[in-house]
């Protein structure tokens, strides 16, 4: 177990490649915090995982081991069956269509303000800067925090809580109820989470007391009702907000850090994107392709999990009930399904869409990420705004390897170091 766990932390891409080339379609791993996991990367097997009976393939139960603590017991991430579908139906509307596009201008404004604070002409790690930005997006566009003192305190607490390292993932994976006991309260990321929870409940109460003139996602969720007229209670609202903070802010920030890391190490791609963005057109064809290619070659999460409630036959193997099955995002996206698979070539997505079940950064099936559309819109708005304002270049000639330092996300080893010079200026 220790060896395989270390390989998935420090040599993730090489280990995935090794498994893919030495085993025909799946492999069994033993990982700290998760135990025995059967990993699949063949598109047909991933199809079986995503389209199988949700009553047999439990995503919530598989996620709960690691996410129950930070996300909460009524999070859409840790539920299955009808409770999951009820929450999913309530969560989808504010994260799709016009509702998503309505936040684009606010995100662009927040990004422009953030870029002005970047050190001109000096090397810096872009990941923590983008983390602060995506947290601000969650606080303002999603939660709609209006009280400045509450906003300032939440910034500090959520940064401390979301920044928990890999030890937090392993500890809460092994002891999902760690946050509920006296020992857990002594861990700094859990203490910060508890204090942040109090402020989130205060914000929910403030929204309920004065619902008028609010356009944030929290306001929409408070007003939402299911087919039986039931609305979300305070605990359910808190858990969905925590879910968005756990699964939205950190993952989007890391994906954007990879975008910038990949672009500065692929100057022709960066140059073509600059031409599209600064040319004054509204078309996002190449921008879409850059986002897709980044999510393909540098997925933030390397696998999505399901727990079997009944035995299943998969690739000729009989898997008993209780088996954790992981659809390997990294394994299928860096497979022979793509030509010149190791190269960063955004153009591949201009010619044709990816083959089915080969590009799965947001998972799939009834448990596909609810906030996928919002995340892609946010990434595009931030990329466009940054490129409109600064010219970027690499600090080091070599690319940064992927490592897993924080919980479940896979990030650039040096935080995505870049040099940013104001566009049209010198430096």
VOPAGU-2260 file (C-alpha; in pm, 1 decimal, decimal comma):
REM VOPAGU-2260
SITE   aa  ch    i         X         Y         Z
SITE  UNK   A    0       0,0       0,0       0,0
SITE  UNK   A    1     265,9     262,4      87,5
SITE  UNK   A    2     449,4     219,7    -244,5
SITE  UNK   A    3     140,3     250,7    -464,0
SITE  UNK   A    4      15,0     546,0    -258,6
SITE  UNK   A    5     346,6     727,9    -297,9
SITE  UNK   A    6     347,4     657,2    -670,3
SITE  UNK   A    7       2,3     815,3    -709,2
SITE  UNK   A    8     125,2    1123,2    -519,6
SITE  UNK   A    9     465,4    1191,7    -671,8
SITE  UNK   A   10     477,6     996,3   -1000,3
SITE  UNK   A   11     110,4     991,0   -1092,4
SITE  UNK   A   12     143,5    1028,4   -1470,6
SITE  UNK   A   13     422,1     769,5   -1499,5
SITE  UNK   A   14     236,6     526,4   -1276,6
SITE  UNK   A   15     -83,8     563,7   -1482,3
SITE  UNK   A   16     117,2     503,7   -1800,7
SITE  UNK   A   17     281,9     195,8   -1646,7
SITE  UNK   A   18     -56,3      47,0   -1550,5
SITE  UNK   A   19    -201,8     120,4   -1892,4
SITE  UNK   A   20      81,7     -53,2   -2074,6
SITE  UNK   A   21     115,3    -354,9   -1844,5
SITE  UNK   A   22    -250,3    -440,0   -1789,4
SITE  UNK   A   23    -511,2    -470,5   -2065,4
SITE  UNK   A   24    -800,0    -270,6   -1921,8
SITE  UNK   A   25    -794,9    -251,1   -1541,5
SITE  UNK   A   26    -570,5    -284,5   -1238,1
SITE  UNK   A   27    -618,7    -331,5    -863,8
SITE  UNK   A   28    -446,5     -76,9    -638,2
SITE  UNK   A   29    -419,3     -50,6    -261,5
SITE  UNK   A   30    -424,1     315,8    -159,2
SITE  UNK   A   31    -400,3     479,4     181,5
SITE  UNK   A   32    -728,7     640,0     276,9
SITE  UNK   A   33    -925,7     439,8      19,1
SITE  UNK   A   34    -813,6      76,5      53,2
SITE  UNK   A   35    -854,4    -161,9    -241,9
SITE  UNK   A   36    -956,2      18,0    -562,1
SITE  UNK   A   37   -1010,5    -136,1    -906,4
SITE  UNK   A   38    -905,7     124,0   -1166,4
SITE  UNK   A   39   -1039,4     112,4   -1525,0
SITE  UNK   A   40    -932,0     325,2   -1820,9
SITE  UNK   A   41   -1083,8     157,7   -2124,9
SITE  UNK   A   42   -1363,6     383,0   -2267,8
SITE  UNK   A   43   -1606,2      89,4   -2290,0
SITE  UNK   A   44   -1551,3       4,5   -1923,5
SITE  UNK   A   45   -1588,7     371,0   -1825,5
SITE  UNK   A   46   -1914,9     370,3   -2021,0
SITE  UNK   A   47   -2027,1      72,0   -1811,4
SITE  UNK   A   48   -1934,9     254,7   -1490,0
SITE  UNK   A   49   -2114,8     577,8   -1582,4
SITE  UNK   A   50   -2426,5     428,0   -1741,5
SITE  UNK   A   51   -2475,5     135,2   -1506,2
SITE  UNK   A   52   -2767,0     120,5   -1264,4
SITE  UNK   A   53   -2704,7     405,2   -1014,1
SITE  UNK   A   54   -2850,0     176,7    -748,5
SITE  UNK   A   55   -2561,7     -63,5    -811,3
SITE  UNK   A   56   -2285,8     193,4    -871,0
SITE  UNK   A   57   -2289,7     425,6    -568,9
SITE  UNK   A   58   -2084,2     740,9    -620,5
SITE  UNK   A   59   -2195,8     910,5    -299,7
SITE  UNK   A   60   -2097,0     614,5     -86,3
SITE  UNK   A   61   -1755,1     600,7    -253,9
SITE  UNK   A   62   -1700,7     974,6    -206,8
SITE  UNK   A   63   -1818,3     982,2     153,2
SITE  UNK   A   64   -1503,8     825,9     290,8
SITE  UNK   A   65   -1294,7    1128,9     194,5
SITE  UNK   A   66   -1553,0    1405,8     153,8
SITE  UNK   A   67   -1808,0    1351,8     430,2
SITE  UNK   A   68   -1608,7    1567,4     673,1
SITE  UNK   A   69   -1553,1    1878,9     461,5
SITE  UNK   A   70   -1869,6    1857,2     249,0
SITE  UNK   A   71   -2126,1    1742,6     505,7
SITE  UNK   A   72   -2380,6    1458,4     526,6
SITE  UNK   A   73   -2635,3    1617,5     291,3
SITE  UNK   A   74   -2385,0    1720,0      23,8
SITE  UNK   A   75   -2478,1    1618,9    -329,5
SITE  UNK   A   76   -2133,6    1455,4    -346,0
SITE  UNK   A   77   -2202,2    1196,6     -75,7
SITE  UNK   A   78   -2564,1    1101,6    -150,4
SITE  UNK   A   79   -2709,7     834,0    -374,8
SITE  UNK   A   80   -3052,9     740,9    -506,0
SITE  UNK   A   81   -3352,9     972,6    -469,7
SITE  UNK   A   82   -3191,6    1205,0    -208,1
SITE  UNK   A   83   -2910,7    1269,6    -458,1
SITE  UNK   A   84   -3146,9    1324,5    -751,0
SITE  UNK   A   85   -3364,9    1563,2    -547,1
SITE  UNK   A   86   -3064,3    1779,9    -461,6
SITE  UNK   A   87   -2927,4    1758,3    -813,4
SITE  UNK   A   88   -3255,0    1886,0    -961,6
SITE  UNK   A   89   -3247,5    2182,4    -721,4
SITE  UNK   A   90   -2881,1    2261,3    -785,9
SITE  UNK   A   91   -2876,2    2241,7   -1166,0
SITE  UNK   A   92   -3077,3    2555,5   -1263,5
SITE  UNK   A   93   -2842,9    2821,5   -1116,3
SITE  UNK   A   94   -2541,5    2651,2   -1277,0
SITE  UNK   A   95   -2662,1    2630,0   -1636,7
SITE  UNK   A   96   -2761,6    2846,6   -1932,8
SITE  UNK   A   97   -2829,3    3215,5   -1881,3
SITE  UNK   A   98   -2785,6    3180,9   -1506,7
SITE  UNK   A   99   -2418,6    3092,2   -1563,3
SITE  UNK   A  100   -2355,6    3364,2   -1820,1
SITE  UNK   A  101   -2497,3    3626,7   -1585,8
SITE  UNK   A  102   -2191,4    3593,6   -1360,5
SITE  UNK   A  103   -1934,3    3639,1   -1639,3
SITE  UNK   A  104   -1906,1    4017,1   -1599,4
SITE  UNK   A  105   -1854,1    3994,4   -1222,5
SITE  UNK   A  106   -1582,0    3732,1   -1270,3
SITE  UNK   A  107   -1409,2    3950,0   -1530,4
SITE  UNK   A  108   -1415,6    4246,5   -1290,1
SITE  UNK   A  109   -1271,6    4041,8   -1004,6
SITE  UNK   A  110   -1003,1    3903,3   -1237,0
SITE  UNK   A  111    -900,4    4248,1   -1361,9
SITE  UNK   A  112    -859,2    4365,8   -1002,8
SITE  UNK   A  113    -653,1    4058,0    -916,3
SITE  UNK   A  114    -422,2    4094,9   -1217,4
SITE  UNK   A  115    -340,3    4451,2   -1113,8
SITE  UNK   A  116    -185,7    4306,0    -795,6
SITE  UNK   A  117      47,1    4071,0    -984,4
SITE  UNK   A  118     417,3    4163,5    -971,5
SITE  UNK   A  119     506,0    4309,2   -1311,6
SITE  UNK   A  120     802,9    4143,6   -1478,3
SITE  UNK   A  121     881,0    3919,5   -1178,9
SITE  UNK   A  122     848,2    3544,8   -1142,2
SITE  UNK   A  123     564,3    3425,2    -919,8
SITE  UNK   A  124     347,8    3116,9    -865,4
SITE  UNK   A  125      11,0    3173,1   -1028,5
SITE  UNK   A  126    -175,3    2899,3    -837,0
SITE  UNK   A  127    -215,9    3081,3    -502,3
SITE  UNK   A  128    -320,8    3400,4    -685,9
SITE  UNK   A  129    -588,1    3215,9    -880,5
SITE  UNK   A  130    -696,5    3036,9    -563,9
SITE  UNK   A  131    -765,6    3371,6    -401,7
SITE  UNK   A  132    -956,9    3479,4    -712,6
SITE  UNK   A  133   -1177,7    3169,4    -739,8
SITE  UNK   A  134   -1250,0    3191,9    -367,5
SITE  UNK   A  135   -1365,2    3550,6    -422,0
SITE  UNK   A  136   -1591,8    3431,1    -704,3
SITE  UNK   A  137   -1751,6    3175,4    -471,9
SITE  UNK   A  138   -1794,4    3427,2    -190,6
SITE  UNK   A  139   -1948,4    3698,3    -409,3
SITE  UNK   A  140   -2124,2    3524,3    -698,7
SITE  UNK   A  141   -2228,2    3199,7    -531,1
SITE  UNK   A  142   -2272,9    3283,7    -162,5
SITE  UNK   A  143   -2328,2    3656,1    -214,0
SITE  UNK   A  144   -2159,7    3768,9     108,1
SITE  UNK   A  145   -2237,0    4137,0     156,3
SITE  UNK   A  146   -2109,0    4209,1     506,1
SITE  UNK   A  147   -1745,1    4319,5     468,8
SITE  UNK   A  148   -1634,5    4192,8     809,3
SITE  UNK   A  149   -1790,7    3852,3     745,3
SITE  UNK   A  150   -1634,8    3849,3     398,6
SITE  UNK   A  151   -1287,4    3923,6     533,1
SITE  UNK   A  152   -1311,5    3657,4     801,8
SITE  UNK   A  153   -1445,0    3395,4     559,3
SITE  UNK   A  154   -1156,2    3464,5     321,9
SITE  UNK   A  155    -904,7    3378,5     593,6
SITE  UNK   A  156   -1092,0    3077,8     731,4
SITE  UNK   A  157   -1175,7    2919,2     397,7
SITE  UNK   A  158    -822,1    2966,8     272,4
SITE  UNK   A  159    -696,7    2780,1     580,7
SITE  UNK   A  160    -960,4    2508,6     551,4
SITE  UNK   A  161    -935,4    2456,1     173,7
SITE  UNK   A  162    -555,7    2462,1     188,0
SITE  UNK   A  163    -539,7    2147,9     399,6
SITE  UNK   A  164    -262,7    1921,0     275,2
SITE  UNK   A  165    -261,5    1555,6     178,5
SITE  UNK   A  166    -251,7    1452,1     544,1
SITE  UNK   A  167    -602,6    1597,7     581,1
SITE  UNK   A  168    -728,2    1380,7     294,9
SITE  UNK   A  169    -572,4    1066,0     442,1
SITE  UNK   A  170    -684,4    1143,8     797,3
SITE  UNK   A  171   -1047,1    1215,9     707,2
SITE  UNK   A  172   -1049,4     926,5     461,8
SITE  UNK   A  173    -948,2     689,7     740,9
SITE  UNK   A  174   -1174,9     860,4     998,6
SITE  UNK   A  175   -1466,9    1026,7     814,6
SITE  UNK   A  176   -1615,4    1152,4    1143,8
SITE  UNK   A  177   -1285,8    1305,9    1259,0
SITE  UNK   A  178   -1432,8    1657,3    1254,2
SITE  UNK   A  179   -1710,2    1552,5    1494,4
SITE  UNK   A  180   -1490,3    1453,4    1787,3
SITE  UNK   A  181   -1271,4    1640,0    2034,3
SITE  UNK   A  182    -946,9    1524,3    1872,4
SITE  UNK   A  183   -1050,6    1660,3    1532,3
SITE  UNK   A  184   -1124,3    2005,7    1670,2
SITE  UNK   A  185    -754,3    2046,0    1744,1
SITE  UNK   A  186    -654,3    2018,7    1378,0
SITE  UNK   A  187    -624,7    2371,8    1233,4
SITE  UNK   A  188    -813,4    2301,7     909,5
SITE  UNK   A  189   -1105,2    2150,1    1102,6
SITE  UNK   A  190   -1113,9    2434,1    1355,0
SITE  UNK   A  191   -1121,7    2680,3    1064,6
SITE  UNK   A  192   -1401,9    2482,6     900,6
SITE  UNK   A  193   -1613,6    2492,2    1217,0
SITE  UNK   A  194   -1575,1    2868,9    1250,6
SITE  UNK   A  195   -1647,8    2916,0     879,1
SITE  UNK   A  196   -1964,0    2707,8     922,1
SITE  UNK   A  197   -2093,0    2952,6    1182,2
SITE  UNK   A  198   -2041,2    3239,7     938,6
SITE  UNK   A  199   -2209,4    3048,0     656,8
SITE  UNK   A  200   -2512,5    2990,9     877,4
SITE  UNK   A  201   -2510,0    3365,0     956,2
SITE  UNK   A  202   -2510,6    3437,1     582,0
SITE  UNK   A  203   -2796,9    3194,5     522,2
SITE  UNK   A  204   -2994,6    3368,3     797,9
SITE  UNK   A  205   -2919,4    3709,4     645,0
SITE  UNK   A  206   -3042,2    3586,9     306,1
SITE  UNK   A  207   -3361,3    3451,8     457,3
SITE  UNK   A  208   -3425,3    3774,1     648,9
SITE  UNK   A  209   -3378,4    3996,2     342,4
SITE  UNK   A  210   -3428,1    3797,1      22,4
SITE  UNK   A  211   -3504,1    4096,8    -196,5
SITE  UNK   A  212   -3258,1    4220,7    -462,6
SITE  UNK   A  213   -3030,1    3918,2    -430,9
SITE  UNK   A  214   -2906,0    3748,5    -748,2
SITE  UNK   A  215   -2644,6    3508,6    -610,1
SITE  UNK   A  216   -2667,2    3130,2    -625,4
SITE  UNK   A  217   -2748,7    3100,8    -253,9
SITE  UNK   A  218   -3058,5    3316,0    -301,8
SITE  UNK   A  219   -3172,9    3089,8    -586,7
SITE  UNK   A  220   -3117,5    2778,5    -375,7
SITE  UNK   A  221   -3311,3    2921,9     -80,6
SITE  UNK   A  222   -3607,8    2991,4    -308,6
SITE  UNK   A  223   -3590,6    2655,3    -488,6
SITE  UNK   A  224   -3848,9    2386,2    -410,4
SITE  UNK   A  225   -3881,5    2025,9    -525,7
SITE  UNK   A  226   -4192,3    1865,4    -678,1
SITE  UNK   A  227   -4343,9    1822,0    -331,4
SITE  UNK   A  228   -4286,6    2187,2    -243,1
SITE  UNK   A  229   -4000,4    2110,2      -3,9
SITE  UNK   A  230   -3721,6    2365,2      20,8
SITE  UNK   A  231   -3366,9    2317,8     146,1
SITE  UNK   A  232   -3313,3    2354,5     520,0
SITE  UNK   A  233   -3015,3    2537,2     669,2
SITE  UNK   A  234   -2805,8    2221,4     705,1
SITE  UNK   A  235   -2865,5    2125,2     342,3
SITE  UNK   A  236   -2780,6    2477,1     226,9
SITE  UNK   A  237   -2462,7    2481,2     432,6
SITE  UNK   A  238   -2355,8    2144,8     292,3
SITE  UNK   A  239   -2409,3    2255,8     -68,7
SITE  UNK   A  240   -2209,4    2574,6      -6,8
SITE  UNK   A  241   -1932,4    2369,3     152,7
SITE  UNK   A  242   -1944,5    2134,8    -146,2
SITE  UNK   A  243   -1897,6    2424,5    -385,7
SITE  UNK   A  244   -1605,0    2545,8    -179,0
SITE  UNK   A  245   -1444,7    2199,7    -162,6
SITE  UNK   A  246   -1516,6    2084,0    -517,2
SITE  UNK   A  247   -1543,9    2416,6    -697,2
SITE  UNK   A  248   -1298,5    2675,2    -576,3
SITE  UNK   A  249    -988,8    2455,4    -539,2
SITE  UNK   A  250   -1045,7    2245,5    -851,7
SITE  UNK   A  251   -1110,4    2545,5   -1077,8
SITE  UNK   A  252    -807,2    2728,3    -940,2
SITE  UNK   A  253    -585,2    2427,7   -1002,8
SITE  UNK   A  254    -720,9    2377,8   -1355,9
SITE  UNK   A  255    -645,4    2743,2   -1433,4
SITE  UNK   A  256    -295,6    2713,4   -1288,1
SITE  UNK   A  257    -241,3    2424,1   -1529,7
SITE  UNK   A  258    -379,9    2635,6   -1815,8
SITE  UNK   A  259    -119,3    2904,1   -1756,7
SITE  UNK   A  260     157,2    2649,5   -1699,0
SITE  UNK   A  261      75,9    2470,0   -2024,7
SITE  UNK   A  262      39,9    2793,5   -2224,2
SITE  UNK   A  263     374,4    2946,2   -2123,0
SITE  UNK   A  264     547,9    2618,0   -2208,6
SITE  UNK   A  265     374,8    2604,5   -2547,5
SITE  UNK   A  266     436,8    2950,4   -2701,2
SITE  UNK   A  267     265,6    2881,4   -3039,1
SITE  UNK   A  268     -57,0    2790,6   -2857,5
SITE  UNK   A  269     -30,4    3096,8   -2634,7
SITE  UNK   A  270      33,8    3318,0   -2938,1
SITE  UNK   A  271    -271,1    3188,7   -3122,6
SITE  UNK   A  272    -489,1    3231,3   -2813,9
SITE  UNK   A  273    -362,4    3588,3   -2769,9
SITE  UNK   A  274    -458,0    3663,4   -3128,8
SITE  UNK   A  275    -811,2    3535,4   -3071,3
SITE  UNK   A  276    -859,0    3712,9   -2739,2
SITE  UNK   A  277    -702,5    4048,0   -2829,2
SITE  UNK   A  278    -846,1    4053,0   -3180,0
SITE  UNK   A  279   -1175,0    4191,6   -3057,4
SITE  UNK   A  280   -1389,0    3896,0   -3166,4
SITE  UNK   A  281   -1646,9    3731,4   -2945,5
SITE  UNK   A  282   -1586,4    3378,6   -3072,5
SITE  UNK   A  283   -1434,4    3141,0   -2818,6
SITE  UNK   A  284   -1345,8    2851,5   -3047,7
SITE  UNK   A  285    -976,1    2836,4   -2967,7
SITE  UNK   A  286   -1031,2    2934,9   -2605,5
SITE  UNK   A  287   -1269,7    2640,1   -2570,4
SITE  UNK   A  288   -1009,4    2413,9   -2729,5
SITE  UNK   A  289    -735,3    2534,5   -2489,9
SITE  UNK   A  290    -958,7    2466,4   -2188,7
SITE  UNK   A  291   -1044,7    2117,0   -2316,9
SITE  UNK   A  292    -684,1    2030,9   -2395,3
SITE  UNK   A  293    -567,8    2150,9   -2052,8
SITE  UNK   A  294    -833,9    1942,5   -1880,5
SITE  UNK   A  295    -724,8    1647,5   -2096,5
SITE  UNK   A  296    -349,7    1650,8   -2035,1
SITE  UNK   A  297    -359,6    1785,1   -1679,2
SITE  UNK   A  298    -681,6    1668,6   -1512,4
SITE  UNK   A  299    -717,0    1809,7   -1163,7
SITE  UNK   A  300    -870,1    1487,8   -1031,5
SITE  UNK   A  301    -723,6    1163,5   -1160,3
SITE  UNK   A  302   -1025,6     934,9   -1106,0
SITE  UNK   A  303   -1393,7     926,9   -1011,7
SITE  UNK   A  304   -1513,2     653,2    -780,8
SITE  UNK   A  305   -1812,2     421,3    -748,1
SITE  UNK   A  306   -1885,7     159,6    -478,8
SITE  UNK   A  307   -2064,0    -156,1    -585,2
SITE  UNK   A  308   -2376,0    -244,7    -390,4
SITE  UNK   A  309   -2412,4    -571,4    -585,7
SITE  UNK   A  310   -2159,0    -795,0    -763,8
SITE  UNK   A  311   -2077,6    -712,8   -1125,9
SITE  UNK   A  312   -1890,8    -874,3   -1414,7
SITE  UNK   A  313   -1637,4    -630,4   -1560,4
SITE  UNK   A  314   -1385,4    -713,5   -1833,8
SITE  UNK   A  315   -1416,0   -1080,8   -1749,3
SITE  UNK   A  316   -1358,3   -1028,5   -1377,6
SITE  UNK   A  317   -1617,2   -1084,6   -1105,1
SITE  UNK   A  318   -1615,7    -792,7    -865,0
SITE  UNK   A  319   -1797,2    -846,7    -534,5
SITE  UNK   A  320   -2029,6    -603,3    -361,6
SITE  UNK   A  321   -1835,4    -341,2    -168,5
SITE  UNK   A  322   -1562,6    -304,8    -433,5
SITE  UNK   A  323   -1451,5      51,7    -505,9
SITE  UNK   A  324   -1419,9     103,9    -882,9
SITE  UNK   A  325   -1239,5     409,4   -1015,4
SITE  UNK   A  326   -1282,5     543,7   -1368,7
SITE  UNK   A  327    -933,3     675,1   -1440,8
SITE  UNK   A  328    -960,8    1024,5   -1589,2
SITE  UNK   A  329    -585,8    1043,0   -1637,3
SITE  UNK   A  330    -565,0     689,8   -1776,4
SITE  UNK   A  331    -822,0     738,8   -2053,8
SITE  UNK   A  332    -732,8    1097,7   -2141,3
SITE  UNK   A  333    -365,5    1010,6   -2187,1
SITE  UNK   A  334    -441,7     701,8   -2390,7
SITE  UNK   A  335    -422,6     602,0   -2754,0
SITE  UNK   A  336    -772,5     744,1   -2800,7
SITE  UNK   A  337    -581,7    1066,5   -2879,4
SITE  UNK   A  338    -310,9    1108,3   -3142,1
SITE  UNK   A  339      25,1    1235,0   -3013,7
SITE  UNK   A  340    -131,5    1199,5   -2672,6
SITE  UNK   A  341     150,7    1355,5   -2469,6
SITE  UNK   A  342     157,4    1676,9   -2672,4
SITE  UNK   A  343     -37,5    1987,8   -2578,2
SITE  UNK   A  344    -233,2    2043,4   -2899,9
SITE  UNK   A  345    -550,0    2249,6   -2857,6
SITE  UNK   A  346    -611,0    2218,2   -3232,1
SITE  UNK   A  347    -725,3    1857,7   -3184,8
SITE  UNK   A  348   -1054,3    1991,5   -3042,6
SITE  UNK   A  349   -1112,1    2225,0   -3337,1
SITE  UNK   A  350   -1132,6    1934,9   -3579,6
SITE  UNK   A  351   -1371,5    1701,4   -3400,8
SITE  UNK   A  352   -1505,6    1625,5   -3054,6
SITE  UNK   A  353   -1337,5    1371,2   -2835,5
SITE  UNK   A  354   -1452,9    1009,5   -2879,3
SITE  UNK   A  355   -1719,4     905,3   -2627,3
SITE  UNK   A  356   -1597,4     848,6   -2271,4
SITE  UNK   A  357   -1241,5     962,7   -2345,3
SITE  UNK   A  358   -1265,5    1322,0   -2215,1
SITE  UNK   A  359   -1420,7    1300,4   -1868,7
SITE  UNK   A  360   -1271,3    1573,8   -1644,5
SITE  UNK   A  361   -1610,8    1628,1   -1478,4
SITE  UNK   A  362   -1701,3    1260,8   -1443,8
SITE  UNK   A  363   -2015,1    1124,8   -1605,8
SITE  UNK   A  364   -2359,2     974,7   -1567,3
SITE  UNK   A  365   -2608,1    1098,7   -1308,9
SITE  UNK   A  366   -2318,8    1204,7   -1086,9
SITE  UNK   A  367   -2147,7    1428,7   -1343,8
SITE  UNK   A  368   -2028,6    1749,4   -1176,0
SITE  UNK   A  369   -2326,5    1983,3   -1129,0
SITE  UNK   A  370   -2103,8    2288,9   -1161,4
SITE  UNK   A  371   -1925,1    2183,6   -1483,5
SITE  UNK   A  372   -2080,1    2458,6   -1698,8
SITE  UNK   A  373   -2006,3    2721,5   -1434,8
SITE  UNK   A  374   -1645,6    2601,5   -1401,6
SITE  UNK   A  375   -1581,1    2615,4   -1777,1
SITE  UNK   A  376   -1739,2    2961,0   -1802,0
SITE  UNK   A  377   -1527,6    3080,1   -1508,4
SITE  UNK   A  378   -1208,5    2940,3   -1659,1
SITE  UNK   A  379   -1277,6    3107,3   -1991,8
SITE  UNK   A  380   -1367,2    3442,4   -1834,1
SITE  UNK   A  381   -1051,0    3443,4   -1622,7
SITE  UNK   A  382    -824,1    3330,3   -1908,3
SITE  UNK   A  383    -967,2    3591,7   -2142,7
SITE  UNK   A  384    -932,7    3873,0   -1889,4
SITE  UNK   A  385    -576,3    3779,5   -1792,9
SITE  UNK   A  386    -457,9    3754,4   -2153,6
SITE  UNK   A  387    -621,8    4085,1   -2242,7
SITE  UNK   A  388    -413,1    4256,6   -1974,5
SITE  UNK   A  389     -75,0    4085,5   -1952,8
SITE  UNK   A  390     179,7    3901,9   -2161,5
SITE  UNK   A  391     292,5    3576,8   -2006,5
SITE  UNK   A  392     613,1    3381,3   -2034,1
SITE  UNK   A  393     773,0    3083,8   -1861,2
SITE  UNK   A  394    1021,2    3109,8   -1575,5
SITE  UNK   A  395    1184,3    2771,5   -1638,0
SITE  UNK   A  396    1230,0    2595,4   -1971,3
SITE  UNK   A  397    1103,8    2262,7   -1835,1
SITE  UNK   A  398     741,9    2185,6   -1761,7
SITE  UNK   A  399     624,9    2138,3   -1404,3
SITE  UNK   A  400     538,2    1779,6   -1309,3
SITE  UNK   A  401     198,0    1700,7   -1158,2
SITE  UNK   A  402     193,8    1626,8    -785,3
SITE  UNK   A  403     -80,9    1575,5    -529,2
SITE  UNK   A  404      -5,6    1810,0    -240,0
SITE  UNK   A  405    -359,1    1909,6    -139,8
SITE  UNK   A  406    -634,6    1666,1     -63,4
SITE  UNK   A  407    -741,0    1507,3    -392,9
SITE  UNK   A  408    -626,6    1769,7    -645,4
SITE  UNK   A  409    -325,1    1728,0    -873,5
SITE  UNK   A  410    -137,9    2055,7    -912,8
SITE  UNK   A  411     180,0    2192,5   -1076,6
SITE  UNK   A  412     477,8    2105,7    -857,6
SITE  UNK   A  413     597,5    2468,3    -835,5
SITE  UNK   A  414     254,8    2627,2    -840,0
SITE  UNK   A  415     264,5    2725,2   -1205,8
SITE  UNK   A  416     541,4    2985,5   -1206,2
SITE  UNK   A  417     511,0    3256,5   -1470,5
SITE  UNK   A  418     629,4    3607,7   -1550,8
SITE  UNK   A  419     352,7    3856,4   -1632,7
SITE  UNK   A  420     419,3    4189,0   -1806,3
SITE  UNK   A  421     142,7    4446,1   -1858,6
SITE  UNK   A  422      31,8    4430,7   -2219,7
SITE  UNK   A  423     178,6    4718,6   -2414,0
SITE  UNK   A  424     426,7    4794,6   -2132,8
SITE  UNK   A  425     786,4    4693,5   -2071,6
SITE  UNK   A  426     942,5    4452,4   -1828,1
